[in-house]
Amino acid sequence: MANTRSQVPKKRGDVVFSGLVTASGIAILVTLSAVATFLVVESLPALNPSAEIGNAPEGFWAYVAPLVFGTLLAAVLALIFATPLAIGIGLFISHYAPRRIASSLGYVIDLLAAIPSVVYGLWGIQVLAPAVQPIYQWLNENLGWIPLFVGPVSGTGRTILTVSFVLAIMILPIMSALAREIFLQTPKLNEEAALALGATRWEMIKLSVLPFARSGLLSSAMLGLGRAVGETMAVAMVLSPAAVITFALITPTNPSTIASTIALDFPEAAGLNVNALIAAGLVLFVITMAVNIAARGIITRHARKVAF
């Protein structure tokens, strides 16, 4: 029987489709390799220890260190703000809301992903920044002894903290959608068993749903982190950047991010500064790849856990 099946000729459509799929996979690898090669080759002049970059005569690493710090700070803060909201939205849609409301709310949340980042940036400048500036003033007056809230307070509200709020809203759709699907995959027998033993709905969620979804929620958080790390226009529009490393969140002096710096400085850059910006892009490429690889590993682990 096995020999008979192996001798069955493949149809032309199967051969064509298989070839197209294989070519698509190879094209992705070739494109990724070409981008990486371009970044490495163009970055070499800036990576020379004797290279003097305009904004950082000490060398490239002194130039890129504040950008890496700002990129990671904004992304981590956005992740801290978005994760509880994403879990809450996912639980509400999957276990609390009526079916009609759940489907409508899920559709609205998914629509947030279709809003261009420029719109988020405009909203951050015109609406969010003026609204949170009095809150920053209150934080400085009452919690100024905490290094995060030291002054002077920004008069415009365009700080790294405001940027993190905008990024949190931008990554919320993908995180909440993944959380919702993960919660819905919880085995019904586990939920029903917990309820049959007298557990309340929250106890059932705490004992059955959240432990099952732990690795999946972590993978959604990693994907959201990768999205926040690479955001450009919203950050460039909202943030008032400077080449500093500071944990102060509400001052007018804020660390910039790699993506926004490239977008703002590249049109006017020349000579070695162009290579420095490309080298910064290489650093961002490595960070993004590392985050995505970690997320893929966590997702694979979660899939194996569900399978077994």
C-alpha positions as CSV (number, residue, x, y, z in Angstrom):
1,M,0.0,0.0,0.0
2,A,2.8,2.4,0.8
3,N,4.6,1.7,-2.5
4,T,1.3,2.2,-4.4
5,R,0.8,5.6,-2.8
6,S,4.4,6.7,-3.4
7,Q,4.0,5.9,-7.1
8,V,0.9,8.1,-7.6
9,P,1.9,11.0,-9.9
10,K,1.5,14.5,-8.6
11,K,-0.9,16.8,-10.2
12,R,0.4,19.8,-12.0
13,G,-1.5,22.1,-9.6
14,D,0.2,20.5,-6.6
15,V,3.6,20.9,-8.3
16,V,3.0,24.6,-9.1
17,F,1.7,25.4,-5.7
18,S,4.6,23.6,-4.0
19,G,7.0,25.5,-6.1
20,L,5.4,28.9,-5.3
21,V,5.4,28.2,-1.6
22,T,9.1,27.1,-1.7
23,A,10.0,30.2,-3.8
24,S,8.2,32.4,-1.3
25,G,10.1,31.0,1.6
26,I,13.4,31.4,-0.2
27,A,12.5,34.9,-1.1
28,I,11.9,35.8,2.5
29,L,15.3,34.4,3.5
30,V,17.1,36.1,0.6
31,T,15.4,39.5,1.4
32,L,16.3,39.2,5.1
33,S,19.9,38.3,4.2
34,A,20.1,41.2,1.7
35,V,18.9,43.7,4.3
36,A,21.3,42.4,6.9
37,T,24.2,42.5,4.5
38,F,23.4,46.1,3.5
39,L,23.2,47.2,7.1
40,V,26.5,45.5,8.0
41,V,28.4,46.8,5.0
42,E,27.1,50.4,5.3
43,S,27.7,50.4,9.1
44,L,31.4,49.4,9.0
45,P,32.7,53.0,8.6
46,A,30.8,54.2,11.6
47,L,31.9,51.2,13.7
48,N,35.5,52.1,13.2
49,P,36.8,53.0,16.7
50,S,38.5,56.1,15.3
51,A,35.3,57.4,13.6
52,E,34.1,60.8,14.9
53,I,30.4,61.2,14.6
54,G,28.9,64.7,14.6
55,N,26.8,64.3,17.7
56,A,29.2,62.0,19.6
57,P,32.9,62.6,18.9
58,E,33.6,59.7,21.4
59,G,32.5,57.2,18.8
60,F,29.5,55.2,17.6
61,W,28.7,53.4,20.8
62,A,28.6,56.6,22.7
63,Y,26.2,57.9,20.0
64,V,23.9,54.8,20.0
65,A,23.8,54.1,23.7
66,P,21.2,56.8,24.6
67,L,19.1,55.7,21.6
68,V,19.1,52.0,22.7
69,F,18.2,53.1,26.2
70,G,15.3,55.3,25.0
71,T,14.1,52.6,22.7
72,L,14.0,49.9,25.4
73,L,12.6,52.3,28.1
74,A,9.7,53.5,25.9
75,A,8.9,49.9,24.8
76,V,9.1,48.4,28.3
77,L,6.9,51.1,29.8
78,A,4.4,50.6,27.0
79,L,4.4,46.9,27.7
80,I,3.8,47.5,31.4
81,F,0.8,49.7,30.7
82,A,-0.7,47.5,27.9
83,T,-0.3,44.1,29.4
84,P,-3.0,44.4,32.2
85,L,-5.4,46.1,29.8
86,A,-4.9,43.4,27.2
87,I,-5.5,40.6,29.7
88,G,-8.6,42.4,31.1
89,I,-10.0,42.9,27.6
90,G,-9.3,39.3,26.6
91,L,-11.0,38.0,29.7
92,F,-14.0,40.2,29.4
93,I,-14.6,39.2,25.8
94,S,-13.9,35.5,26.3
95,H,-15.6,34.9,29.7
96,Y,-17.7,37.8,30.8
97,A,-19.4,39.7,28.0
98,P,-22.5,38.5,26.2
99,R,-21.9,37.0,22.8
100,R,-23.2,40.0,20.8
101,I,-21.2,42.5,22.9
102,A,-18.1,40.4,22.8
103,S,-18.1,40.1,19.0
104,S,-18.7,43.9,18.6
105,L,-16.1,44.8,21.2
106,G,-13.6,42.5,19.6
107,Y,-14.2,44.0,16.2
108,V,-13.7,47.5,17.6
109,I,-10.4,46.5,19.4
110,D,-9.1,45.0,16.2
111,L,-9.9,48.2,14.3
112,L,-7.4,50.0,16.5
113,A,-4.6,48.2,14.6
114,A,-5.8,49.7,11.3
115,I,-5.3,53.3,12.5
116,P,-2.1,54.8,11.0
117,S,0.7,55.7,13.4
118,V,0.6,59.3,12.2
119,V,-2.9,59.6,13.6
120,Y,-1.7,58.3,16.9
121,G,1.0,60.8,16.9
122,L,-1.4,63.7,16.2
123,W,-3.6,62.5,18.9
124,G,-0.7,62.3,21.3
125,I,0.4,65.9,20.6
126,Q,-3.0,67.6,20.5
127,V,-5.0,65.6,23.1
128,L,-2.9,63.4,25.3
129,A,0.1,65.5,26.0
130,P,-1.9,68.6,27.2
131,A,-4.2,66.4,29.2
132,V,-1.5,64.6,31.2
133,Q,0.7,67.7,31.8
134,P,-1.2,68.6,35.0
135,I,-0.9,65.0,36.1
136,Y,2.8,65.2,35.7
137,Q,2.9,68.4,37.7
138,W,1.0,66.6,40.5
139,L,3.3,63.7,40.4
140,N,6.3,66.0,40.7
141,E,4.8,67.9,43.6
142,N,3.7,64.8,45.6
143,L,6.1,62.0,44.4
144,G,9.1,64.1,43.4
145,W,11.3,62.1,45.8
146,I,11.0,59.2,43.4
147,P,13.7,59.4,40.7
148,L,11.1,58.7,38.0
149,F,9.2,61.9,38.8
150,V,11.9,64.4,39.5
151,G,11.6,67.9,37.9
152,P,11.6,70.2,36.1
153,V,8.2,69.2,34.7
154,S,7.7,69.5,30.9
155,G,5.5,72.4,30.1
156,T,4.1,70.6,27.0
157,G,3.6,67.1,28.3
158,R,5.7,65.7,25.4
159,T,7.8,63.3,27.4
160,I,9.0,59.7,27.3
161,L,6.1,58.7,29.5
162,T,3.5,60.2,27.1
163,V,5.2,58.3,24.3
164,S,4.9,55.1,26.3
165,F,1.1,55.8,26.7
166,V,0.7,56.2,22.9
167,L,2.8,53.0,22.2
168,A,0.7,51.1,24.8
169,I,-2.5,52.0,22.9
170,M,-0.8,51.0,19.6
171,I,0.2,47.6,20.8
172,L,-3.0,46.9,22.7
173,P,-5.0,45.5,19.7
174,I,-2.5,42.7,18.9
175,M,-2.0,41.8,22.5
176,S,-5.7,41.8,23.4
177,A,-6.5,39.7,20.3
178,L,-3.9,37.1,21.1
179,A,-5.0,37.0,24.8
180,R,-8.6,36.6,23.7
181,E,-7.8,33.6,21.5
182,I,-5.6,32.0,24.1
183,F,-8.3,32.3,26.7
184,L,-10.8,30.7,24.4
185,Q,-8.5,27.7,23.8
186,T,-8.7,26.8,27.5
187,P,-10.1,23.2,27.7
188,K,-13.8,23.5,28.6
189,L,-13.5,20.4,30.8
190,N,-11.1,22.2,33.0
191,E,-13.4,25.2,33.4
192,E,-16.5,23.0,34.0
193,A,-14.6,20.9,36.5
194,A,-13.6,24.0,38.5
195,L,-17.2,25.3,38.5
196,A,-18.5,21.9,39.5
197,L,-16.3,21.9,42.5
198,G,-17.9,25.1,43.7
199,A,-15.4,27.7,42.3
200,T,-16.7,31.1,41.4
201,R,-16.1,32.5,37.9
202,W,-13.0,34.4,39.0
203,E,-11.6,31.4,40.9
204,M,-12.2,29.3,37.8
205,I,-10.3,31.8,35.8
206,K,-7.5,32.0,38.3
207,L,-7.1,28.2,38.7
208,S,-7.9,27.0,35.1
209,V,-7.6,29.8,32.5
210,L,-4.6,31.9,33.6
211,P,-2.3,28.9,34.3
212,F,-3.1,27.4,30.9
213,A,-2.6,30.8,29.1
214,R,0.6,31.8,30.9
215,S,3.1,31.0,28.2
216,G,0.7,32.3,25.5
217,L,0.3,35.6,27.3
218,L,4.1,35.9,27.6
219,S,4.4,35.4,23.8
220,S,1.8,38.1,23.1
221,A,3.7,40.4,25.4
222,M,6.9,39.7,23.4
223,L,5.2,40.4,20.1
224,G,3.8,43.7,21.5
225,L,7.3,44.6,22.7
226,G,8.7,44.0,19.2
227,R,6.0,46.2,17.8
228,A,6.8,49.0,20.3
229,V,10.5,48.8,19.7
230,G,10.2,49.5,16.0
231,E,7.6,52.3,16.1
232,T,8.7,55.5,14.3
233,M,6.3,58.2,13.4
234,A,4.2,58.4,16.6
235,V,7.4,58.6,18.7
236,A,9.0,61.2,16.4
237,M,5.9,63.4,16.5
238,V,5.3,63.2,20.3
239,L,8.7,63.1,21.8
240,S,11.0,66.0,22.5
241,P,14.3,64.1,22.2
242,A,17.8,64.6,23.5
243,A,21.0,62.4,23.6
244,V,20.7,61.5,27.3
245,I,20.3,58.5,29.5
246,T,17.9,59.3,32.3
247,F,15.1,57.5,34.1
248,A,13.2,60.8,34.7
249,L,9.9,60.4,32.9
250,I,8.3,63.8,33.1
251,T,11.1,66.3,32.3
252,P,11.6,68.1,29.0
253,T,14.9,66.3,28.5
254,N,14.0,62.8,27.2
255,P,16.1,60.0,25.6
256,S,15.3,59.5,22.0
257,T,14.7,56.2,20.2
258,I,16.6,54.6,17.3
259,A,13.7,54.6,14.8
260,S,12.6,58.2,15.5
261,T,16.2,59.4,15.3
262,I,16.7,57.8,11.9
263,A,13.4,59.3,10.6
264,L,14.2,62.8,11.8
265,D,18.0,63.0,11.1
266,F,18.4,60.9,7.9
267,P,17.1,63.6,5.4
268,E,19.8,66.1,6.5
269,A,22.6,63.6,7.3
270,A,25.8,63.4,5.2
271,G,29.0,61.6,5.1
272,L,29.8,59.5,8.2
273,N,26.6,60.6,9.9
274,V,24.7,58.5,7.3
275,N,26.7,55.5,8.2
276,A,26.1,56.1,11.9
277,L,22.3,56.2,11.3
278,I,22.5,53.0,9.3
279,A,24.6,51.4,12.0
280,A,21.9,52.5,14.5
281,G,19.4,50.7,12.2
282,L,21.6,47.6,12.4
283,V,21.4,47.7,16.2
284,L,17.6,48.1,16.0
285,F,17.5,45.2,13.5
286,V,19.4,43.0,16.0
287,I,17.1,44.0,18.9
288,T,14.0,43.4,16.9
289,M,15.2,40.0,15.7
290,A,16.1,39.0,19.2
291,V,12.7,39.9,20.5
292,N,10.9,38.2,17.6
293,I,13.0,35.0,18.0
294,A,12.3,34.9,21.7
295,A,8.6,35.4,21.0
296,R,8.6,32.6,18.4
297,G,10.3,30.3,20.8
298,I,7.7,31.0,23.5
299,I,4.9,30.5,21.0
300,T,6.3,27.1,19.9
301,R,6.6,26.0,23.5
302,H,3.0,27.0,24.1
303,A,1.9,25.1,21.0
304,R,3.7,21.9,22.2
305,K,2.1,22.3,25.6
306,V,-1.4,22.5,24.0
307,A,-0.7,19.5,21.8
308,F,0.3,17.3,24.7
